[in-house]
Amino acid sequence: MADVPLGSLDAARPAVPPPETFVAGARHADPGIYDDAEADWVGWWERQAHDLAWQRVWQEPLQWDPPFARWFVGGRLNASVSCLDRHVEAGHGAQVAYHWVGEPGDRRDLTYAELAEEVGRLANVLRGLGVARGDRVAIYLPMLPQLVVAMLACARIGAPHSVVYVGFGAQALADRLVDAGAKVLITADGAHRRGEVLPLKRTADVAMGAAESVRSCLVVRRTNSDVRLMPGRDAWYDEVIGQASPICEPEPMDAEDPLFLLYTSGTTGTPKGIVHRTGGYLTHVAATHRMVFDHDPDRDVFWCAVNLGWITGHSYGVYGPLANRATSVLAEGALDHPSAERTWRIAEVDKVTTLYTTPAVIRALRAAGEDGPEAHDLSRLRLLGSVGEPIEPEVWRWYHEVVGGGRCPIVDTWWQTETGGIMLSPLPAITTVKPGSAMRPLPGLEVSVVDDDGARVERGQAGHLTVTRPWPGMLQTIWGDDERYRRTYWSRFGAEVYATGDRARVDADGDLWLLGRDDEVLKVSGYRLSSAELEAAIVDHRAVAEAAVAGRADPLAGQAIVAFVRLRPGYDRDASTVAAQLRQHVIARFGAIARPETIVIVDDLPKTRSGTIMRRLLEELAEGRTPREISALDDPDLVAHLIEATAEAAGGR
């Protein structure tokens, strides 16, 4: 089965060089960094590791016994020391670590010295609860400063943390508690979300009822919800913190000791507890944060506008920025509630210089109109970033021109929970970027796009994206299941090749275009069509805010394309007119093979609370089935509209 060639789309995407004003003030502007790293890639990562605070330097930089890698063997360090103590001791204790903004509008600035003290207090509380080196602590908290404190307190005493996103319900939380064998759970009475309160403690109570390992629960007061504290198990966070000493000796950790577990979604099977270890992971995220975002701790205010419950939040909301003494922004709740204006207000008030968020958020902000960014002073912005999925070129251009005023480079990054840190990305002062492309591997990294037999594809072709040598931030195993780790990631193309599960295309210049997951490919009349590029072509139409495609079984073609489309404000919503225009638009770019059979005009696309489109739900709608599981939806009331709109469009196709 052949991939449809999409070279015509590339021609419509003029490359964008780094702005001269950005290059003039950049810290990382020497293109020789790639050659330096490739000449001795292991030694290059060693040099990055030296930027951390080591209690004992490693004896060997890498031991590679495929598929298991050990980085900085014999080295000893503590992540909280690299993120906090060394900055305070160097005289930077008064620097703001986080500008925190609550959804109701409350604010708090937390300095490095204040953060270090609260981390020490909570670390002592956890030790008092019997948490020892190697014990697991689960964290089920909204975007509060206490979430950062909890992660670093666990790191300080050598207890791997497992952060669970608060959008998950009781069963998902219970699954993660049980699999990790968590000894303590840290949660809150509730969480603010779009003007409502999520009952976190009530959900946690149900989950703890199924998790016998949990002996203690600390509860942060946030929403003043009426909750029940179980005697002997539960305690208020603020009460126990207030009684603890801020001085807590850090646990000396081997570079290979686990730092945290982070579970991938369990929608297609048992959740996988991805294990990241201390030395290699911290080296990777600190180095890539410095390079990709050209970060200067005395100049920049960094905003990773992604929930800390995901790997992006771990790596570029907490560990990477703190290791580099960054001042960051932390915002509770949805960025577009009560309106998208909230995002621009925060960026203006907190003088944000770097904004890093997902294409889903960018599309939502774009759909809200241009008045928001134009009505605020965003002149401090100097760099924009994208993460999580391919960004459509039209959305890229809006981000660049309207939000960044044409002066801000965009780093379109690719990586995964499993990779730990960024793998593909432009370097903003070096790379001439193509809108929609993640470009090439970062210095010190190596990837390859291969066919079904593992052979490298030719330029202009698509295939499976793989990583072909070990890297410091890589996952070390799946918690409690080495065999599943081998089978899932290191078996398809051999034990030395990491199979990412993503597809990519190599263009004529050797640059990479991510096409989505292997299973996000539509098979039409013997051709493979990338969902990501089909969606990009639809969003390229001036009337479209965002789009998603799904396949419907077809007796002749194999699959027919169903496109779900949300229009921008002010455009004609006549379904037949819009459908005709969009079909011609797609045909002009892809050819008749990519013509959507059905176009469904919707009020919004179904998304989880993290902003991810629920493609499984769209696939069910495309096939004419009623969605069976909608508990993870941010707006469950949307389903009735989607069913009605899909039925109406199907009747008129």
N, C-alpha and C positions, 0 to 999 in steps of 0.2 A: 504494500500500500504506500503510495507516494505522498510526500508533503507538498502542498501547493506552494510554488515559488512566489514570494511576495516582494520582489525587488522594486516593483513600482511604488510601493509604500516608502521605501527608503529614499527614493529620489525626491519625494515630497517633503522630506525632513532635512532641511539644511543644517549643517553642523554649526555649532555655536562655540567660538573660542573663549577662553577665560578673559573676562574684562581686564583691561590694562590696569585700572585702578585697584582691582583686587590683587592682581599679581604683584603690584608694587608694594603692598603691605603684607604679603603672605610669608609665612614661616617655612612652608614646604613648597618651593618653587623650582627645585633642581630636578630635571627629568632623569638625571643620572641615578636617581634612587632605585630605578628598576634594575639597571645593570649591576649596581652595587649589591642589591639583594640577591640577584640570580647567580652572581659569581660564587657566593657562599651562603646559601639560603639558611642553613642551620646557624651559622655564625651571625647572620643578620638578625635572626630572632633572639640570639643570645644578647646582642647589643640592646635590643628593645627591653629585654628582661632586666637589664642592669638599671633601668629607670625606676624600678620598684625598690621597696625597702626590704632587703633580705637579712635575716638573722644569721644565715649560713649560706654561702654561695654553693651552687651545685657542683657535683663532681663530673657529671656527664650531661651534655645538653639534650640528647635524644637517644632513647632506646626504642627501636621499631621492630616489633615482633608481630607482623600483620595478623589480624587487624587491630592489634593493641599497641598504642604508643605511650611512652612515658617521657615526659618533658621535664628537664632540669632536675635530673635524678640526684638525690642527696641534698638538694637545696631545702632551706627551711625559711618560712615567712608566715605572716598573719595578714590576711586581706584588710582587716580593719586598721591595722597600723599603716599600711600603704595608702589607705584612703583618708585617714584622719590624723593619727598621732604625729606623723612626720611633718604634716603641714602646720599643725599647731606649734610644734617644737621649733619650726623654722620661722615663727613669728606671724603666721597668717590666721591665727585663731579668730580674729575679728572679721575676717572675710565672710560674706554670706555664702553659705553652701546651697541653700534653697530659698527662693521666693515662693512661698506656698499660697495658693488662692483657693478658697473653698467655693463650692457651687453657690451657696447663699450670699457670697460676697465677702466673707470674713477672710483675713489675711494673717500671715505670720512669716517673718524672716528668721531663718535659723542659721546661725554662724557655725563655722567649723568647730569652735570651742564648745558651743552649746550642744551641737550634735554629738561630739565626742563624750561629753558628760552624760547625756541621756543614754547613749549606747552603753557606757560603763555601768550605769544604774540597772538597765534592763539585763545586761549580761550577768550581773550579780544576782538579780532576781531569778533568772533561769537556772543558775548554778544552785541557788537555794531550793529550787523545785526539783533538784536531783538530775538536771540535765548535764551530762558529761560529754566529753569528746566522743564524737561518732554518733551520738543520739540525734534523732531527727525531730525538728520543730516545724509544724505547719503554720502558715500565716494566711489568714483569710480576712484581709483588710482592704478598704477602699483607698483612694489616692490621698493618703494622709502622711504627714511627716513620720508618724509612728511606724508606717510600713518600712521606710528606709531604716529607721532605728532598729526595728526587729531583725531585718536582714543582716545588718552589721553586728548586732549583738550576738547573733548566732555564729557569725564568722569569728567573732572575738574569742568565743569559748570552744570553737572547733565542732559545733553542732550543725551539720548540713541542714539548710532550710528548704522547705517546699512551699512556695507561694502559690496559692490557688486563687484564680481570678474570681472576683465576687459575683460575676454574672452566672457562675455555675450554681446549680441547685444542690440539694442535700445528697442525692445519690452520687453525683460526680465528686463532691467533697469527700463523702464517705469512702469512695473507691480509692482516692488518693491518700487518705489517712491510713487506711488499712494496708495498702501496698507499701507505703513508706514505713509503717510501724511507728508513726509519730507519737512522741511522748507528751508533747504540749501543743496546744492550739492557741494562737493569738488571733482574736477577732474583734469586732466592734458591735455595739448595740444595734446599729443600723448604718445605712449608707445613703447619701443623697444621690439621686439620679433623675434628671429631667423633672425636678420639682416634686418627685415622689421619694418615699423612703423604702429602701430594700431591707427586709427584716433579717439581717445577718445572724444575729444571735439565735433567733428562732430556727433558722436553717442549720446553724452549727449544732444546736442541741439535737436535732434529728440525726445529723451525720455522726455526732459523737456517740449516739446510742448504738450505732453499728460498728464502732471502732473501739475495741476494748483496750488498745494500747494507750489511748489518750488518758492521762492521769490528771492533767491540770489544764485550765483554760483561763487566759487573761483577756479581759473585755475592755476595749477603749470606749469611753463615752464620746459619742459624736452627735447622735440625733435625739438624745433624751427619750428614747423609746422605752416602753415598759417591758423589761426583760426579767427573766428568772435566773438567779444565780444558785447553782447547786452547791450546798455546803460541802466543804472539803475538796471541791474540784475547781470552782470558779472564783475569780477575784477581779476587782476593778483595777485596771492597768494603772491609773493615776495614783491610787492609794498605795500599791506595792512599790511603785517607782519612787514615790516621795520618801519612803523609808529606807531606800537603798543607797549605798555609797557610790559616788561617781568614779571611784578608782577601781579598776578591774584589770588585773594582769592578763595580757593576751596569751592565749594558748599557742605555743610554737607548733606550727603545722608543716608537715612535709609538703613539698610542692605537689605531690601526687595525691594528697588527701582530698576527699570530696569537699567542695565548697557548697554546692547546692544540687537539689533534684528539681527538675521542671518537667511536668507531665504534658505530653502532647494530648490532643483531643482524643476522647474515647468513642467518637461517633462511629468508627468503623472497627471497633474491637476494644480489647483491654487497654487502658491508658498505659503509655510507655513512660517510665520515669527516666528521663535523660539525665545522665550524671556528668557534671562539669567539675574539674578539679582545680585546685587553687593556683598553682604557679603558672601553668600554661594559659589557662583562661584569662587570668588577670593581665598577663603579658599581652595577649591578643587584643583584648578590648581597650586597654590603655593605649597601645600603639596605633590601632586603627582609629580611635577617637581623635588622637593628635593629628594623624595624617589626613583622614577623609574630611574632617571638619576644620582643618587648619587652625586648631584651637590654641588660643593664647589666654592663659588664666588671668592676666592683668588687663585684658581688653574685652573679652567676650562674655556674653550671657547666653547660655545654651538651654534650649527648650526642646527636649525630647517629648513631643506631645503624643505619647503612646502610653497605655496603661502599664504600670510596673509589674502587673501579673504575667505579662508576656516576656519572652526573651529579649525583645527590644528594650523594654523597660529595665530589665536586669542589667543589660550590657551598656546601654547608652542613656539610661535614666539614673543609674546608681554607680556601678563599679568603674566603668571607664571614665566618666566625668570626675568622680571623686578622686580616683587615682591621679588625675591630672590637675587637681585643685580647681575644678570648674565651679562657677556660680551657675546654678540651674534653676529652672522654673518647674514647679510641680502644681498641677491644676486638678482639682477634684471635679468629677461630673463630666457631662458632655460639653464639648467645645462649642457646639452650636445651640446651647440652651442658656437663656431663653431665646437667643438668636445668635447668628454667626458673628455678630458684632462683638461678642464676648472674646473671641480669639484675638481680634485686632486690638481691643482695649488692653488685654493682658500684655500683648507684644509691645504696645506703646508704653504702658505704665512701667513695666519691668525692663524696658530698654533692651529687648531681645535682639541679639545679633545673629543667632543661628536657630532656625526652625526646622525640626526634623519630624515628619509625621507620615501618615499613610495616604496612598492615593484615594482611599475611601473618604478620608477627612477632607482632602483637597477638593474632591468632586463636590462634596456637600457644601463647602465654603463657596465654590464657584457657582453652584446652583442658586445660592442665596443672593447673587448679584455682586456688582463691583463697588457699590457705594460703601460697603464696609471697609475694605482696605484703603480706599481713596479718602475716606473721612478721618483717618487716623495717621499719626506721624510714625511711619515705619522706616524712617531714614537710617535708623541704627542697624537694620538688617543688612548683613553682608554675605550670607550663605543660606541656601535652602536645601533641604534633603527630603528624600522619599524612600519608603521602606514597606515591605509586606507583599507587594504584588507589582506586576508591570504597570507603569503609568502611561496612560494614553498620550500620544504626542500633543493633541489639542489641549489636554489638561496641563501637560508640561508647559506649554507656551503661556497659558493663563497664569500659572504659578510664577513663571519667569518674568513676564511682562507686567502683570497687574500687581502681584504681591511684591515681587522683587524689583520692580521698576526697571527691569532690563540690566541692572548692575550687579545682580547676585548670581553667581554660579549655582547650578543645581547638581547635587550628587545623588544619582539614582542608584540605590544600593540593593544588592542581592545577598541574602544569607538566610540561615535557618536556625531554629531552636538547636538543631544538632551541631551546626558549625560553631555556635557560641558567639561569633562576631562576624563582621562584614567580610565578604570574600571577593565580590565583584563591585567595583565602583570607579567612577572617575576620580582623579585627584584634582581639586578645584582650580589650582593655579597652574596645572600642567596639561590637563586633558582638554582637547577640543571635542565637545560632546555632541552626540546625536540624540535628539529628543526621543525618549522611549527606550534607549539602549543603556544597559548597565556597563557597557564598554568591555573592560578587561579585568583580569585578576589583579589584586593589589600586590605590591612588592612582597616577595617571600612566599607567594602562593602559586599553585599550579592547578589548572583545570583542563578538561578536554571534553569535547562534544563528540559522542560516538554513536554508531549505528547499533542495531539489535545484536550484532555479533561482537561488539566492543571495538570495532575499528574506527579510527578517527574519521569524521566526515569531511568532505571537501567544502571549501568556501561556497557560500550560497545555499548550503544544505542545513537541515535540521536534524536533531537527534537527542540523545539522552545526555544531560549534563552530569559530569563526574568530576571528582577531585582525585588527583593522581599521586599525591604524596601527603604525608601527615602534616598537620598544622597545629599550632599551640592551643587554639581554642576548641579543638575538636572534642566531641563527646567521647567519653572513655568507655562507657558501656550503658546498657539499660539496667536500671536498678534491680538487682537480684536475678538477672537473666542474661548471662553472657552469650548463651546460644541464640537467643532471640536477637541480640545485637549483631552477631555474625550473619544470621540469616536475613535480617531486614536490610542491612546497609552494606555488607561486604561479601555478598555471594554472587550477585548477578554477573559481575565482570571480573571476579577474582578477589582474593583476600587483600590485595594491595590497592584496590580501587573503590572509593566511596561512591555509591550510587545515590544521588541526591533525590531521585524521584521526580525531578523537574526536566522539562524539555527546553531546549534552546536552539537558536539558529545562529550560524556563523555567517556574517555578511562578507562582501567582497574584500573588505579591509581587515577581516579577522576579528571584528568587534562582535559582541554577543548580544542577542535579543532573547529575553526570557519569554517563553510561550505558555507558561503555566505548568501544572502538574501533568504527569503522564496520562492520567485519566481525564484531564480537561481538554481532550482533543475530540472534535467531531469527525466522524467518518462518513463522508458523503460521496456516493458513487465511486468508491475506490480511492478517494483522496482523504488525507488527514488535514483538517483545518484547525488552526490554533484558535481556541476560544479567546485568548488574550488579544490577538491581532484582529479578529473579527470585531470584538468590542471596541478596540481602538479606532477602527474604521467608522463605526457607527457614531462614536462620541466625537469624531472629527467633524460631523455635521453641526453647523452653528446652532441648530435648535435643540441639541441633545445635551442634557446635564450628565447623565451616566447611563450605562447599558450593561446588560449581562445576557449571554446566550446559553441555550441548552439544546439538547437533541431530543427529537421525537422519532420513535421507530417508524420507518417507512418501508413498505414492501419492495419498492424499486430501488431507491437510493441508499437504503441501509439506515440512514438518519436524515431527517429534515431539520432545518435550522429554525428555532423559535427564539426571537429576540424580545427581551423585556426592556423597555425604554422609558426613562423619566425625562421629560422635557424641561428646558429652562423656562423661567418665568417670562410671560408675555408672548409665547409662541402658540400658534393655532393648534388646538388639541383635536381637530377633526381626524379621527383615526385613519380613515381611508386615504386622506390627503397626505398625512405624515408617513404612512406606510409606503405609499408609492414613491415619495421623495427619498426615503431611506433605502428602499430597494435599489433604486437607480444609483444612489450614492455608493452603496457597497459594490454593485456590479462594476461601476466605473473604476474602482480601486482593486477589486479582487478578480473580477470576471463572473460570469453567470453561475459558475459552480458554487459561489459563496452567497447566492441570493437567499435571504431569509424567507422561508415560506410563510411564517406567521410573525407579525409584529404586534406586541402587546404594549399599549400605552398605559403606564402605571403611575400612581401618585408617588410611590417610592419603591425602592428595591428592598427585599427582606434582608435584614442584617442582624447579626448578633450584637450584643452590647459593646463589643470591641470594634464594631464597624465593619466586620467581615461579611461579605455577601454569602447568604446561605444557599449555595448552589444546589445542594441536594433537594431543597424545597422547590427551587425553580425546575429542576428535572422532573419532579413529581407533577407539578402543574403542567409542564409541557406535554407529559404523557396522559393528561386528563385525569390524574388521580388527586384525591384530596390529601393534602399534607398530613402526615401522621404524627409528627413530633415537632412542636413549635415552642417548647418551654424556653429555649435559648434565644428566642427572638426578642429584639429590643422593643418592638411594637407588635404584639400578637394580634391586635385589632386590624392590622393591615391585611391579614390573610383573606378575610371575606372579600375585600376589594380585589385582591389578586385573582381569586377564583372567578369572580364575576367578569373581570377584564379579560382573563384568558379565555373563558368560554365565549365571550362576545367576539374576540379576535379570531378564534378558531372557526366560528360560524361564518365569518366574512372573508376567510382567506381565499 
